[in-house]
Amino acid sequence: MAGNPHDLRVGMRALDRGFLRPGDLQKAIVEHTRRLQETGPAGPSFDFFLLSRGYLSAEQLAEVVSDDSTPPITCPVPTASASPAARPFGNFGKYSILRELGRGGMGEVVEAIDLTSGRRVALKRPFFRRGRPITPQDEERFLREARVVTTLPRHPHLVEVYEFGKLEGQCYIAMEVVDGRPMSEWRKTANLREELDVLLQVAPAVGHAHRYGILHRDLKPSNILIRTNGQAVVTDFGLAKAQGPGRDVSLTPFGMILGSPGYMSPEQARGLKNIDRRTDVYSLGVMLYEALTGRRPFEGRSAMEILLRMIQDPVRRPSEFMRAGLNPVLYQGIENVCLRALQKDPNDRTPTAELLAEDLRRALDGVQPEPRRYSAAG
């Protein structure tokens, strides 16, 4: 099915019209592929298979195939030198690619079916625009993300990596598919309590990674996915760093500024090497500040302006931008939690993500945490 443009359109149209659920389409793809492996090219078409197996009624099938005048989906045979951007659909080793989920400056993520297990996966593959070739060093940095994440015991609020390696001469990481929206989009219709509930899920998950020596270093709303049931999942460990005896491994060289300017800590902005888990605590503090005010603590017209303000300027209290209709007493407790997480000196900052979550819960319960000065990473 996956290599046939017409079949791809039929499947995706049935999904778009609500005739098939994602799980049903997944099951149909696997069953049809296995049937063709048994019968060869003379086997049933995907249209007929959907009809004969009861996935679609005759009326539904007629609707999805009635207008096949759209430009064909190109599915060139994958090669080691082909760019993923040039072949968004088709087969990639044992994976049947369904659709693109997103892409950034260095890679893409597509939804695919593992034809050996029938499992849906989010398949991440690197590419570079403007003809820049992928070097062995690029591949090593890419695969290091997977190695870092797979050292972590499973946590419900951290994305799970199933496997990684090279197929057809190209690196890949196969991860769980999170059916949800980025927090950056989800929060547009969320209230303050819902945003705080998400942070109360994310902070312990980040703390879980810290306990096993993993710093995320790029925590921000676009790297947190919210499922339809409100469960948050932290994703994208592409800038992660493993710490510990023999594990001081970073994906970027010393002195390079990495991360997102509006969310990184002052020590991260300076490109310091010896950062610790308190850099992620600062990023959580920025997201808490956004939840309270609808803006980040430091903003500017350029990344450099944001970084300079963050290093030099004091944080303005969230209550200066307090959302209307909120309880000032409750707000003050949460504000204090937020300001402790945003201290410029890591020694004055909340030392762990778990303690940040604990302080936030206490504030929501109306218990004012005692002012504390922290002198170590805890």
Residue frames relative to the residue before (quaternion, step in Angstrom):
aa qw qx qy qz dx dy dz
M 1.0000 0.0000 0.0000 0.0000 0.00 0.00 0.00
A 0.6988 0.5403 -0.3035 0.3573 3.56 0.77 -1.10
G 0.7075 0.4568 -0.2953 0.4512 3.62 1.10 -0.48
N 0.6317 0.5407 -0.3258 0.4499 3.59 1.24 -0.07
P 0.4242 -0.7379 0.4562 0.2598 3.64 -0.50 1.15
H 0.6469 0.5193 -0.3303 0.4502 3.59 0.94 -0.83
D 0.6651 0.5022 -0.3106 0.4572 3.58 0.90 -0.88
L 0.6135 0.5470 -0.3450 0.4533 3.57 1.02 -0.73
R 0.6715 0.4933 -0.3031 0.4626 3.56 0.90 -0.91
V 0.6248 0.5367 -0.3421 0.4523 3.60 0.98 -0.82
G 0.6854 0.4950 -0.2930 0.4465 3.57 0.82 -0.96
M 0.7076 0.4566 -0.2734 0.4647 3.58 0.84 -0.95
R 0.6248 0.5196 -0.3494 0.4665 3.62 1.06 -0.63
A 0.6370 0.5177 -0.3292 0.4667 3.58 0.98 -0.80
L 0.6398 0.5129 -0.3152 0.4777 3.56 1.07 -0.75
D 0.6730 0.5110 -0.2958 0.4456 3.59 0.88 -0.96
R 0.7140 0.4460 -0.2551 0.4756 3.58 1.03 -0.79
G 0.5230 -0.6608 0.4039 0.3560 3.58 1.23 -0.04
F 0.4311 0.7008 -0.4681 0.3222 3.59 1.22 0.25
L 0.7718 0.1846 -0.1013 0.5999 3.56 1.19 -0.60
R 0.3493 -0.6813 0.5924 0.2509 3.53 -1.16 0.61
P 0.6615 -0.5127 0.3447 0.4251 3.62 -1.13 0.46
G 0.6622 0.5109 -0.3160 0.4479 3.58 0.94 -0.81
D 0.6467 0.5130 -0.3217 0.4637 3.59 1.06 -0.75
L 0.6395 0.5090 -0.3292 0.4729 3.58 1.01 -0.80
Q 0.6199 0.5430 -0.3335 0.4579 3.55 1.00 -0.83
K 0.6766 0.4941 -0.2904 0.4623 3.57 0.86 -0.97
A 0.6579 0.5161 -0.3120 0.4511 3.58 0.96 -0.88
I 0.6348 0.5317 -0.3341 0.4502 3.59 0.98 -0.81
V 0.6733 0.4941 -0.2979 0.4624 3.56 0.88 -0.95
E 0.6699 0.4994 -0.3052 0.4569 3.60 0.88 -0.94
H 0.6713 0.4972 -0.3058 0.4568 3.58 0.92 -0.89
T 0.6399 0.5253 -0.3266 0.4561 3.57 0.97 -0.81
R 0.6624 0.4926 -0.3039 0.4756 3.58 0.94 -0.86
R 0.6219 0.5363 -0.3416 0.4571 3.60 1.06 -0.73
L 0.6722 0.4863 -0.2985 0.4717 3.59 0.95 -0.86
Q 0.6043 0.5460 -0.3638 0.4521 3.59 1.09 -0.58
E 0.6730 0.4839 -0.2853 0.4811 3.56 1.16 -0.64
T 0.7903 0.3523 -0.1580 0.4758 3.57 0.89 -0.95
G 0.4104 -0.6901 0.4960 0.3307 3.58 1.13 -0.54
P 0.7947 -0.3317 0.2105 0.4628 3.62 -1.28 -0.16
A 0.6277 0.5544 -0.3469 0.4223 3.59 1.15 -0.45
G 0.4603 0.7050 -0.4356 0.3183 3.57 1.24 -0.03
P 0.7113 -0.4731 0.3029 0.4225 3.61 -1.28 0.18
S 0.5094 -0.6074 0.5070 0.3383 3.55 -1.19 0.59
F 0.6287 -0.5439 0.3856 0.4003 3.54 -1.20 0.41
D 0.5802 0.5772 -0.3679 0.4416 3.61 1.10 -0.71
F 0.7123 0.4564 -0.2580 0.4666 3.55 0.74 -1.13
F 0.6245 0.5484 -0.3420 0.4385 3.57 1.01 -0.78
L 0.6540 0.5099 -0.3157 0.4612 3.61 0.93 -0.87
L 0.6746 0.4885 -0.2872 0.4730 3.57 1.02 -0.83
S 0.7169 0.4747 -0.2704 0.4332 3.58 0.77 -1.04
R 0.7193 0.4198 -0.2527 0.4925 3.59 1.11 -0.63
G 0.5573 -0.6673 0.3571 0.3414 3.58 1.28 0.21
Y 0.3876 0.7166 -0.4950 0.3020 3.59 1.19 0.34
L 0.7840 0.1012 -0.0454 0.6107 3.59 1.11 -0.75
S 0.4222 -0.6513 0.5576 0.2944 3.55 -1.19 0.57
A 0.6776 -0.4775 0.3549 0.4323 3.56 -1.28 0.26
E 0.6510 0.5163 -0.3174 0.4570 3.58 1.00 -0.83
Q 0.6615 0.5027 -0.3104 0.4619 3.59 0.94 -0.85
L 0.6564 0.5038 -0.3165 0.4638 3.58 0.93 -0.84
A 0.6305 0.5311 -0.3369 0.4549 3.57 0.99 -0.80
E 0.6543 0.5218 -0.3188 0.4450 3.59 1.00 -0.77
V 0.7248 0.4472 -0.2729 0.4474 3.58 0.83 -0.90
V 0.7300 0.3847 -0.2539 0.5046 3.63 1.15 -0.43
S 0.4574 0.7235 -0.4368 0.2766 3.61 1.24 -0.15
D 0.7803 0.2140 -0.1250 0.5742 3.59 1.04 -0.69
D 0.1061 0.8036 -0.5731 0.1209 3.53 -0.04 1.28
S 0.3856 0.7472 -0.4565 0.2909 3.54 1.13 0.72
T 0.4565 0.6865 -0.4596 0.3304 3.59 1.25 0.03
P 0.6269 -0.5400 0.3795 0.4140 3.61 -1.08 0.53
P 0.5295 -0.6591 0.4208 0.3289 3.58 -0.89 0.85
I 0.4369 -0.6535 0.5501 0.2817 3.50 -1.22 0.60
T 0.3196 -0.7693 0.5192 0.1912 3.57 -0.56 1.09
C 0.0262 -0.7981 0.6011 -0.0322 3.54 -0.86 1.00
P 0.0347 -0.8199 0.5714 0.0078 3.61 0.41 1.11
V 0.5804 -0.5730 0.4372 0.3790 3.55 -1.16 0.54
P 0.4487 -0.7067 0.4669 0.2850 3.61 -0.68 1.01
T 0.0492 -0.7671 0.6392 0.0244 3.54 -1.12 0.77
A 0.6701 -0.5151 0.3481 0.4055 3.54 -1.23 0.36
S 0.7316 0.4320 -0.2438 0.4677 3.57 1.07 -0.68
A 0.5285 0.6493 -0.4155 0.3556 3.59 1.21 -0.26
S 0.4199 -0.6926 0.5249 0.2616 3.57 -1.01 0.81
P 0.5434 -0.6151 0.4495 0.3525 3.62 -0.96 0.73
A 0.6098 0.5688 -0.3573 0.4206 3.58 1.07 -0.67
A 0.6856 0.4823 -0.2825 0.4664 3.57 1.17 -0.59
R 0.7848 0.2369 -0.1361 0.5562 3.62 1.21 -0.25
P 0.0347 -0.8567 0.5146 0.0101 3.58 0.50 1.16
F 0.7628 0.2478 -0.1713 0.5721 3.61 1.18 -0.39
G 0.4989 0.6441 -0.4838 0.3195 3.54 -1.26 0.32
N 0.6133 -0.5292 0.4252 0.4037 3.53 -1.27 -0.42
F 0.0459 -0.7503 0.6591 0.0250 3.53 -1.17 0.72
G 0.7844 -0.1790 0.0673 0.5900 3.52 0.01 1.31
K 0.8115 -0.2042 0.1795 0.5173 3.56 -0.78 -1.04
Y 0.6101 0.5714 -0.3382 0.4323 3.59 1.30 0.01
S 0.2165 -0.7322 0.6333 0.1263 3.53 -1.11 0.83
I 0.2623 -0.8102 0.5101 0.1204 3.57 -0.41 1.26
L 0.2626 -0.7990 0.5309 0.1042 3.56 -0.83 1.07
R 0.7934 -0.1842 0.1863 0.5494 3.59 0.72 -1.03
E 0.5198 -0.6170 0.4902 0.3300 3.51 -1.29 0.39
L 0.2620 -0.7688 0.5669 0.1373 3.56 -0.99 0.89
G 0.7637 -0.2599 0.1876 0.5604 3.58 1.09 -0.59
R 0.0750 -0.7881 0.6084 0.0566 3.53 -1.31 0.26
G 0.1896 -0.7680 0.6027 0.1047 3.52 -1.25 0.53
G 0.7885 -0.3414 0.2238 0.4599 3.54 -1.24 -0.36
M 0.7999 0.2884 -0.1300 0.5100 3.58 1.13 -0.58
G 0.8354 0.0893 -0.0315 0.5414 3.60 1.13 -0.13
E 0.3130 -0.7182 0.5911 0.1918 3.49 -1.40 0.12
V 0.1866 -0.7350 0.6354 0.1457 3.54 -1.32 0.39
V 0.0414 -0.7936 0.6068 -0.0146 3.56 -0.81 1.05
E 0.4235 -0.6505 0.5568 0.2958 3.54 -1.26 0.43
A 0.0311 0.8084 -0.5838 0.0690 3.55 -0.87 0.94
I 0.3589 -0.6814 0.5896 0.2433 3.52 -1.39 0.23
D 0.3174 -0.6970 0.6087 0.2075 3.56 -0.95 0.92
L 0.3012 -0.8112 0.4741 0.1629 3.57 -0.25 1.27
T 0.6157 0.5456 -0.3642 0.4366 3.61 1.17 -0.23
S 0.7891 0.2675 -0.1355 0.5361 3.58 1.13 -0.64
G 0.4303 -0.7007 0.4621 0.3320 3.59 1.20 -0.43
R 0.5026 0.6788 -0.4074 0.3473 3.58 1.27 0.11
R 0.4089 -0.6654 0.5674 0.2609 3.55 -1.10 0.80
V 0.0113 -0.7940 0.6076 -0.0129 3.56 -1.00 0.83
A 0.3330 -0.6449 0.6333 0.2685 3.49 -1.39 0.32
L 0.1627 -0.8172 0.5520 0.0324 3.53 -0.46 1.27
K 0.1283 -0.7994 0.5859 0.0355 3.55 -0.62 1.18
R 0.0281 0.7967 -0.6006 0.0609 3.57 -0.84 1.03
P 0.4146 -0.7285 0.4845 0.2502 3.61 -0.98 0.77
F 0.1405 0.7487 -0.6477 0.0138 3.50 -1.28 0.43
F 0.2339 -0.7557 0.5955 0.1400 3.54 -1.25 0.45
R 0.4145 -0.7317 0.4927 0.2238 3.53 -0.90 0.97
R 0.7932 0.3327 -0.2566 0.4408 3.51 -1.45 0.13
G 0.6893 -0.5501 0.2763 0.3820 3.52 0.99 0.85
R 0.4231 0.7004 -0.4828 0.3118 3.61 1.19 0.15
P 0.3570 -0.7556 0.5003 0.2267 3.60 -0.61 1.03
I 0.4628 -0.6467 0.5272 0.2994 3.54 -1.24 0.50
T 0.2565 -0.7908 0.5434 0.1165 3.55 -0.69 1.11
P 0.6506 -0.4906 0.3808 0.4371 3.62 -1.20 0.23
Q 0.6165 0.5376 -0.3456 0.4598 3.60 1.09 -0.65
D 0.6196 0.5322 -0.3337 0.4707 3.59 1.05 -0.78
E 0.6674 0.5055 -0.3005 0.4569 3.56 0.91 -0.92
E 0.6411 0.5248 -0.3286 0.4534 3.57 1.00 -0.81
R 0.6566 0.4947 -0.3180 0.4722 3.61 0.94 -0.84
F 0.6360 0.5370 -0.3291 0.4460 3.57 1.02 -0.81
L 0.7254 0.4335 -0.2553 0.4698 3.59 0.77 -0.99
R 0.5545 0.6073 -0.4036 0.4010 3.59 1.16 -0.43
E 0.5567 0.5894 -0.3946 0.4324 3.60 1.14 -0.56
A 0.6838 0.4791 -0.2896 0.4679 3.57 0.88 -0.95
R 0.6422 0.5225 -0.3347 0.4501 3.59 0.94 -0.81
V 0.6351 0.5309 -0.3299 0.4539 3.57 1.02 -0.82
V 0.7122 0.4698 -0.2714 0.4454 3.58 0.78 -1.03
T 0.6793 0.5047 -0.3078 0.4348 3.60 0.96 -0.79
T 0.5597 0.5697 -0.4112 0.4394 3.63 1.22 -0.05
L 0.6225 0.5646 -0.3332 0.4274 3.59 1.25 -0.34
P 0.4427 -0.6361 0.5513 0.3090 3.59 -0.99 0.74
R 0.6408 -0.5636 0.3628 0.3743 3.56 -1.10 0.71
H 0.0060 0.7628 -0.6461 0.0240 3.53 -1.10 0.87
P 0.5157 -0.6895 0.4014 0.3122 3.64 -0.78 0.93
H 0.7482 0.3789 -0.2268 0.4952 3.61 1.13 -0.43
L 0.6142 0.4537 -0.3735 0.5267 3.57 1.23 0.53
V 0.5219 -0.6402 0.4547 0.3331 3.59 -0.92 0.86
E 0.3310 -0.7500 0.5435 0.1808 3.57 -0.99 0.85
V 0.2352 -0.7410 0.6143 0.1353 3.57 -1.00 0.90
Y 0.3096 -0.7735 0.5277 0.1653 3.58 -0.73 1.08
E 0.7698 -0.2026 0.1756 0.5792 3.55 0.84 -0.98
F 0.0762 -0.7812 0.6177 0.0490 3.56 -1.30 0.25
G 0.2782 0.7545 -0.5651 0.1841 3.54 -1.26 0.32
K 0.5411 -0.5758 0.4706 0.3927 3.56 -1.07 -0.82
L 0.0312 -0.7568 0.6529 -0.0025 3.52 -1.10 0.88
E 0.8418 0.0456 -0.0481 0.5357 3.55 -0.96 0.85
G 0.6981 -0.4931 0.2644 0.4468 3.56 1.05 0.77
Q 0.6903 0.4575 -0.2709 0.4907 3.61 1.26 0.13
C 0.4845 -0.6658 0.4899 0.2864 3.56 -1.04 0.83
Y 0.0521 0.7807 -0.6224 0.0208 3.54 -1.22 0.54
I 0.1417 -0.7256 0.6616 0.1250 3.50 -1.40 0.38
A 0.1750 -0.7787 0.5965 0.0847 3.59 -0.81 1.02
M 0.0137 -0.8176 0.5719 -0.0655 3.57 -0.58 1.23
E 0.6408 -0.4954 0.4016 0.4275 3.54 -1.29 0.14
V 0.4024 -0.6702 0.5659 0.2621 3.55 -1.20 0.59
V 0.1612 -0.7739 0.6076 0.0768 3.57 -0.77 1.05
D 0.2250 -0.7816 0.5702 0.1155 3.58 -0.43 1.21
G 0.4953 0.6310 -0.4528 0.3892 3.54 -0.09 1.29
R 0.5041 -0.6336 0.4991 0.3087 3.53 -1.34 -0.24
P 0.5627 -0.5647 0.4620 0.3888 3.58 -1.16 0.49
M 0.5891 -0.5898 0.4182 0.3610 3.57 -1.04 0.73
S 0.5944 0.5900 -0.3583 0.4126 3.59 1.10 -0.68
E 0.6990 0.3983 -0.2574 0.5353 3.60 1.17 -0.56
W 0.6429 0.5598 -0.3140 0.4180 3.56 0.92 -0.97
R 0.6801 0.5312 -0.3081 0.4005 3.60 0.90 -0.90
K 0.5161 0.6574 -0.4194 0.3543 3.61 1.19 -0.30
T 0.7686 0.2789 -0.1622 0.5525 3.58 1.17 -0.54
A 0.5433 0.6235 -0.3973 0.3979 3.61 1.27 0.18
N 0.3893 -0.6847 0.5521 0.2736 3.56 -1.22 0.46
L 0.7301 -0.4393 0.2862 0.4382 3.57 -1.29 0.20
R 0.6664 0.5065 -0.3249 0.4403 3.60 0.81 -0.89
E 0.6397 0.5172 -0.3332 0.4608 3.60 1.00 -0.74
E 0.6468 0.5039 -0.3193 0.4752 3.58 1.01 -0.76
L 0.6511 0.5023 -0.3182 0.4718 3.58 0.98 -0.79
D 0.6117 0.5445 -0.3479 0.4564 3.60 1.04 -0.70
V 0.6337 0.5201 -0.3274 0.4698 3.59 1.03 -0.78
L 0.6690 0.4882 -0.3049 0.4702 3.59 0.91 -0.87
L 0.6321 0.5237 -0.3309 0.4656 3.59 1.10 -0.61
Q 0.6325 0.4733 -0.3295 0.5171 3.59 1.26 -0.27
V 0.6893 0.5127 -0.2816 0.4275 3.55 0.91 -0.99
A 0.6541 0.5487 -0.3352 0.3983 3.60 0.83 -0.94
P 0.6874 0.4478 -0.3170 0.4759 3.68 0.78 -0.80
A 0.6124 0.5404 -0.3563 0.4539 3.61 1.09 -0.63
V 0.6399 0.4983 -0.3150 0.4930 3.57 1.02 -0.80
G 0.6323 0.5288 -0.3224 0.4656 3.57 1.03 -0.78
H 0.5956 0.5573 -0.3468 0.4630 3.58 1.11 -0.71
A 0.6582 0.4912 -0.3069 0.4810 3.58 0.93 -0.88
H 0.6410 0.5357 -0.3252 0.4431 3.59 0.96 -0.84
R 0.6382 0.5439 -0.3402 0.4256 3.60 0.95 -0.81
Y 0.7280 0.3664 -0.2246 0.5342 3.57 1.19 -0.52
G 0.6413 -0.6087 0.2990 0.3589 3.54 1.19 0.62
I 0.5686 0.5930 -0.3851 0.4205 3.61 1.18 0.42
L 0.1517 -0.7503 0.6388 0.0777 3.57 -0.87 1.05
H 0.4095 -0.7187 0.5031 0.2504 3.60 -0.90 0.88
R 0.0895 -0.8679 0.4761 0.1101 3.60 0.92 -1.02
D 0.7674 0.2406 -0.2067 0.5572 3.62 1.18 0.20
L 0.1978 0.7937 -0.5453 0.1834 3.57 0.93 0.90
K 0.2602 0.7250 -0.5989 0.2190 3.55 -0.84 1.06
P 0.6932 -0.5116 0.2960 0.4126 3.62 -1.14 0.46
S 0.6606 0.5136 -0.3323 0.4352 3.63 0.97 -0.68
N 0.6898 0.4370 -0.2822 0.5036 3.61 1.24 -0.26
I 0.6299 0.4428 -0.3481 0.5348 3.57 1.27 0.45
L 0.1675 -0.7922 0.5826 0.0703 3.58 -0.69 1.11
I 0.2141 -0.7734 0.5884 0.0986 3.55 -1.02 0.90
R 0.3311 -0.7420 0.5501 0.1928 3.56 -0.64 1.13
T 0.6793 -0.5007 0.3477 0.4086 3.57 -1.27 0.31
N 0.6811 0.4667 -0.2939 0.4816 3.60 1.17 -0.47
G 0.6122 -0.5890 0.3323 0.4098 3.59 1.28 0.19
Q 0.4950 0.6538 -0.4393 0.3668 3.60 1.23 0.01
A 0.2811 -0.7681 0.5588 0.1369 3.56 -0.90 0.99
V 0.0821 -0.7775 0.6228 0.0290 3.56 -1.14 0.77
V 0.3043 -0.7475 0.5667 0.1657 3.57 -0.76 1.08
T 0.0705 -0.8114 0.5801 -0.0125 3.57 -0.81 1.06
D 0.7966 0.3822 -0.2415 0.4013 3.52 -1.46 -0.22
F 0.0859 0.7934 -0.5884 0.1298 3.53 0.07 1.37
G 0.2325 0.8279 -0.4829 0.1653 3.57 1.17 0.59
L 0.7417 0.3385 -0.2173 0.5368 3.61 1.18 -0.43
A 0.3481 0.7797 -0.4693 0.2250 3.56 1.27 0.21
K 0.1853 -0.7592 0.6165 0.0959 3.51 -1.32 0.49
A 0.2558 -0.7529 0.5896 0.1412 3.54 -0.95 0.95
Q 0.1055 -0.8039 0.5850 0.0200 3.55 -0.84 1.04
G 0.5052 0.6333 -0.4909 0.3204 3.53 -1.24 0.45
P 0.7289 -0.4113 0.2924 0.4627 3.59 -1.26 0.10
G 0.8494 0.0530 -0.0760 0.5195 3.55 -0.62 1.14
R 0.6966 0.4726 -0.2643 0.4707 3.59 1.25 0.13
D 0.3814 0.7230 -0.5044 0.2783 3.63 1.11 0.40
V 0.2174 0.8072 -0.4937 0.2398 3.50 0.55 1.31
S 0.0580 -0.7965 0.6019 -0.0029 3.55 -0.80 1.06
L 0.4802 -0.6661 0.4876 0.2966 3.56 -1.19 0.49
T 0.7494 0.2970 -0.1863 0.5617 3.60 1.24 -0.11
P 0.5592 -0.6320 0.4137 0.3417 3.61 -1.09 0.60
F 0.6553 -0.5177 0.3880 0.3900 3.53 -1.28 0.51
G 0.7820 0.3328 -0.2539 0.4617 3.55 -1.04 0.82
M 0.6047 0.5490 -0.3725 0.4408 3.60 1.21 -0.26
I 0.3625 -0.7080 0.5607 0.2300 3.57 -0.94 0.91
L 0.0353 0.8082 -0.5840 0.0675 3.56 -0.68 1.05
G 0.5960 0.5495 -0.4281 0.3996 3.52 -1.22 0.54
S 0.5628 -0.5798 0.4677 0.3582 3.53 -1.34 -0.23
P 0.5266 -0.7020 0.3644 0.3116 3.62 -0.49 1.17
G 0.7011 0.4897 -0.2948 0.4265 3.60 0.89 -0.80
Y 0.7653 0.3829 -0.1740 0.4873 3.59 1.22 -0.42
M 0.5987 0.5924 -0.3788 0.3836 3.61 1.12 -0.38
S 0.5529 -0.6254 0.4520 0.3145 3.53 -1.23 0.57
P 0.6575 -0.5039 0.3633 0.4263 3.62 -1.21 0.32
E 0.6736 0.4870 -0.3170 0.4567 3.61 0.91 -0.80
Q 0.6239 0.5161 -0.3351 0.4818 3.57 1.13 -0.62
A 0.6412 0.5345 -0.3188 0.4489 3.58 1.02 -0.80
R 0.6649 0.4885 -0.3001 0.4787 3.58 1.13 -0.60
G 0.4601 -0.7017 0.4392 0.3211 3.59 1.23 -0.12
L 0.3048 0.7746 -0.5057 0.2269 3.58 1.17 0.50
K 0.4731 -0.6942 0.4709 0.2691 3.56 -1.06 0.73
N 0.7641 0.4044 -0.2054 0.4587 3.56 0.84 -0.98
I 0.2107 0.7538 -0.5889 0.2013 3.57 0.56 1.14
D 0.1899 -0.7805 0.5843 0.1155 3.56 -1.20 0.44
R 0.8068 -0.3255 0.1884 0.4557 3.57 -1.30 -0.18
R 0.5502 0.6210 -0.4004 0.3889 3.59 1.19 -0.33
T 0.5413 0.5940 -0.4160 0.4255 3.62 1.20 -0.27
D 0.6591 0.4756 -0.3043 0.4969 3.61 1.08 -0.70
V 0.5839 0.5601 -0.3708 0.4559 3.59 1.12 -0.62
Y 0.6263 0.5299 -0.3378 0.4614 3.59 0.99 -0.81
S 0.6577 0.5099 -0.3168 0.4551 3.61 0.90 -0.87
L 0.6247 0.5142 -0.3325 0.4845 3.58 1.06 -0.72
G 0.6255 0.5394 -0.3286 0.4580 3.58 1.08 -0.73
V 0.6224 0.5306 -0.3389 0.4650 3.58 1.06 -0.74
M 0.6744 0.4817 -0.3016 0.4713 3.59 0.93 -0.85
L 0.6125 0.5205 -0.3473 0.4830 3.60 1.10 -0.60
Y 0.6192 0.5347 -0.3293 0.4714 3.60 1.02 -0.81
E 0.6498 0.5120 -0.3110 0.4679 3.59 0.97 -0.85
A 0.6385 0.5292 -0.3331 0.4487 3.57 0.97 -0.83
L 0.7010 0.4759 -0.2641 0.4608 3.57 1.01 -0.84
T 0.8272 0.2771 -0.0891 0.4806 3.58 0.95 -0.86
G 0.4194 -0.6936 0.4843 0.3294 3.59 1.13 -0.54
R 0.7370 0.2951 -0.2094 0.5709 3.60 1.26 0.24
R 0.5144 -0.6204 0.4867 0.3370 3.57 -1.27 0.32
P 0.6475 -0.5421 0.3540 0.4018 3.62 -1.14 0.45
F 0.7960 0.1144 -0.0446 0.5927 3.57 1.04 -0.76
E 0.0067 0.7921 -0.6082 0.0510 3.53 -0.82 1.06
G 0.0662 0.8012 -0.5918 0.0583 3.56 -1.20 0.43
R 0.6390 -0.5571 0.3872 0.3625 3.53 -1.33 0.14
S 0.7798 0.1512 -0.0964 0.5998 3.58 1.25 -0.24
A 0.6581 -0.5016 0.3780 0.4152 3.54 -1.28 0.33
M 0.6546 0.5207 -0.3201 0.4448 3.58 0.94 -0.83
E 0.6421 0.5165 -0.3287 0.4613 3.59 0.98 -0.79
I 0.6367 0.5205 -0.3274 0.4654 3.59 1.00 -0.82
L 0.6753 0.5057 -0.2960 0.4479 3.57 0.87 -0.95
L 0.6596 0.5051 -0.3148 0.4591 3.58 0.94 -0.84
R 0.6492 0.5051 -0.3182 0.4713 3.59 0.97 -0.82
M 0.6595 0.5203 -0.3103 0.4451 3.54 0.96 -0.87
I 0.6830 0.4737 -0.2844 0.4777 3.59 1.03 -0.74
Q 0.7909 0.3759 -0.1628 0.4545 3.57 0.92 -0.95
D 0.7544 0.4271 -0.2211 0.4467 3.60 0.86 -0.94
P 0.4896 -0.6320 0.4993 0.3339 3.59 -1.14 0.53
V 0.5194 -0.6112 0.4917 0.3391 3.55 -1.23 0.47
R 0.3442 -0.7137 0.5689 0.2202 3.58 -0.85 0.93
R 0.5497 -0.6432 0.4171 0.3319 3.56 -0.91 0.92
P 0.5511 -0.6268 0.4312 0.3428 3.61 -0.90 0.81
S 0.6032 0.5892 -0.3634 0.3961 3.62 1.06 -0.67
E 0.5476 0.5961 -0.4058 0.4243 3.61 1.21 -0.28
F 0.7662 0.2707 -0.1520 0.5626 3.57 1.22 -0.50
M 0.2068 0.8432 -0.4814 0.1203 3.56 1.27 0.41
R 0.4906 -0.6564 0.4968 0.2857 3.52 -1.00 0.91
A 0.5461 -0.6378 0.4379 0.3213 3.55 -1.04 0.77
G 0.8118 0.3262 -0.2262 0.4283 3.54 -1.22 0.61
L 0.5552 0.6141 -0.3996 0.3936 3.60 1.22 0.18
N 0.5515 -0.6090 0.4643 0.3306 3.54 -1.19 0.64
P 0.4006 -0.7505 0.4636 0.2478 3.65 -0.44 1.14
V 0.6368 0.5304 -0.3433 0.4419 3.61 1.01 -0.72
L 0.6658 0.4814 -0.2905 0.4905 3.55 0.92 -0.94
Y 0.6391 0.5452 -0.3209 0.4374 3.54 0.97 -0.92
Q 0.6412 0.5467 -0.3391 0.4184 3.59 0.93 -0.83
G 0.6479 0.5182 -0.3243 0.4544 3.58 0.97 -0.81
I 0.6731 0.4742 -0.2974 0.4833 3.58 0.93 -0.90
E 0.6097 0.5589 -0.3466 0.4425 3.58 1.05 -0.76
N 0.6535 0.5132 -0.3164 0.4577 3.59 0.94 -0.84
V 0.6163 0.5318 -0.3358 0.4738 3.56 1.05 -0.76
C 0.6583 0.5245 -0.2940 0.4529 3.55 0.94 -0.96
L 0.6941 0.4847 -0.2871 0.4483 3.59 0.82 -0.97
R 0.6203 0.5281 -0.3561 0.4577 3.61 1.05 -0.61
A 0.6646 0.5037 -0.3052 0.4599 3.58 1.03 -0.75
L 0.7261 0.4390 -0.2269 0.4781 3.59 1.20 -0.54
Q 0.3174 0.7475 -0.5240 0.2567 3.60 1.15 0.40
K 0.4915 -0.6820 0.4556 0.2928 3.59 -0.90 0.93
D 0.6962 0.4028 -0.2556 0.5364 3.58 1.03 -0.77
P 0.4408 -0.7153 0.4648 0.2791 3.62 -0.56 1.04
N 0.6145 0.5639 -0.3564 0.4212 3.61 1.10 -0.57
D 0.6906 0.4405 -0.2725 0.5048 3.60 1.21 -0.42
R 0.5815 0.6216 -0.3429 0.3974 3.55 1.31 -0.24
T 0.6246 -0.4827 0.4396 0.4286 3.56 -1.27 0.36
P 0.4009 -0.7933 0.3984 0.2266 3.61 -0.47 1.13
T 0.8142 0.1511 -0.0715 0.5560 3.61 1.06 -0.61
A 0.5898 -0.5748 0.4376 0.3610 3.53 -1.25 0.49
E 0.6182 0.5451 -0.3471 0.4475 3.58 1.07 -0.68
L 0.6624 0.4925 -0.3103 0.4715 3.59 0.99 -0.79
L 0.5865 0.5505 -0.3659 0.4681 3.57 1.10 -0.61
A 0.6614 0.4923 -0.3067 0.4754 3.59 0.92 -0.89
E 0.6455 0.5219 -0.3224 0.4549 3.58 0.98 -0.83
D 0.6580 0.5011 -0.3080 0.4702 3.59 0.92 -0.88
L 0.6515 0.5166 -0.3170 0.4562 3.58 0.99 -0.82
R 0.6419 0.5086 -0.3287 0.4704 3.60 0.97 -0.78
R 0.6479 0.5156 -0.3212 0.4596 3.59 0.95 -0.85
A 0.6469 0.5180 -0.3208 0.4586 3.57 0.98 -0.83
L 0.6573 0.5050 -0.3066 0.4680 3.58 1.02 -0.82
D 0.6690 0.4675 -0.2883 0.5008 3.58 1.19 -0.52
G 0.5644 -0.6332 0.3699 0.3792 3.57 1.29 0.06
V 0.5300 0.6030 -0.4168 0.4264 3.58 1.28 0.25
Q 0.2883 -0.7752 0.5400 0.1561 3.57 -0.59 1.14
P 0.3523 -0.7385 0.5286 0.2260 3.62 -0.54 1.10
E 0.5034 -0.6457 0.4819 0.3121 3.57 -1.06 0.78
P 0.5324 -0.6055 0.4680 0.3618 3.61 -1.04 0.70
R 0.0295 -0.8095 0.5858 -0.0243 3.54 -0.88 0.96
R 0.2097 -0.7345 0.6254 0.1594 3.55 -1.15 0.60
Y 0.2164 -0.7994 0.5524 0.0944 3.52 -0.61 1.16
S 0.1745 -0.8256 0.5331 0.0610 3.56 -0.87 0.90
A 0.7718 0.2032 -0.1452 0.5848 3.57 1.25 0.06
A 0.6452 -0.5433 0.3818 0.3777 3.52 -1.32 0.28
G 0.5019 -0.6929 0.4075 0.3194 3.59 1.22 0.10
